[in-house]
Amino acid sequence: MQYGATREGQAELEEKIGYTFSDRALLKQALTHSSYANEIKITKCDNYERLEFLGDAVLELVSSDFLFSEYPDMTEGKLSKLRASLVCETALAYTAHELKLERYFLLGRGEESTGGRNRSAIACDIVEALIGAIYLDSGIEEARKFIFTFILNDIESKQLFYDAKSILQEFVQGRTMGQLHYRVTDERGPEHDKEFCVELSLEQRVVGHGTGHNKKAAEQQAAYQALLLLQKEDGLACT
């Protein structure tokens, strides 16, 4: 039995997120991928997809309300861009990684064997499903607490991440450091749900790696890694 299906695993996750479910079935459903549901012959409604649909809507409402109140002078376009940086697939997958949610996923054997436990798209979906499950279990305020604690945090870094490619390009050009080159090193997973691995080089030096549901997301992650590295080196060089 996978860890997310055990009472011990569920209790451990509840402690991490600071929320105890009244209905544990909702938590299990939020962690259940369709491949697992199909494998053990349970109804399709018992995988996370419906909860993900609901959680996505709750996340959009809570994040929009927060940004609208927090940035009263920001234009609609900038608010939309900032919200996108906080709730994009890679940002939510990062939240999942921080919580080590991959320990609790319930995956079928086929999905497990093709690397599903480390796939950003699944991690992102399960974060949204968790939000949906908390909302159904206790309502909007508990869902809001989870979103504030784990998603609407460290806004400056997440905004930097969302714009990493363009910021990195400006950084490198402004210092005449050479040419950036993104290279896909691997494609894994089934055709309908691929994950791309990208290596980023500055001239002949590898400065970042990234993975994502598409090439753009993988490149963005690699650019963010590179930007943090080069900014640190630039700061050290100035001291």
SULURRA-V355266 format. One line per field, one symbol per residue. ss: DSSP state (h for helix, s for strand, l for the rest). phi: phi as a letter, one per 40 degrees, with the letter a starting at -180 (. if undefined). psi: psi as a letter, one per 30 degrees, with the letter a starting at -180 (. if undefined). Layout:
# SULURRA-V355266
ss=???
phi=???
psi=???
This chain:
# SULURRA-V355266
ss=llhhhlhhhhhhhhhhhllllllhhhhhhhlslhhhhhhllllhhhllhhhhhhhhhhhhhhhhhhhhhhlllllhhhhhhhhhhhhlhhhhhhhhhhllhhhllsllhhhhhllhhhlhhhhhhhhhhhhhhhhhhhlhhhhhhhhhhhllllhhhhhhhhlhhhhhhhhhhhlllllsssssssssllhhhlssssssssllssssssssllhhhhhhhhhhhhhhhhhhhhhhhll
phi=.cdccccccccccdcccgabccbccccccccccdccdccbgbcdccccccccdccccccccccccccdccbcbccdccccccccccbcdcccccdccccfcdcbdbbcccccccgdcbcdccdcccccccdcccdccbhcccccdccccbbcbfccccccccbdccccdcccccbfchbcbcbcbabbgcdcacbbbbbbbbfcbcbababacaccccccccccdcccccccccccccc
psi=kleffleeeeeeeeeefhkkkejfeeeeeffjleeeeeeghlkffgafeeeeeeeeeeeeeeeeeeeeefifgkleeeeeeeeeffgleeeeeeeeeefhffffkjkleeeefggffgkeeeeeeeeeeeeeeeeeefaeeeeeeeeeefehlheeeeeeeegeeeeeeeeeefghfakkkkkkfkklllefhlkkkkkkkjcgkkflllllfleeeeeeeeeeeeeeeeeeeeeeff.
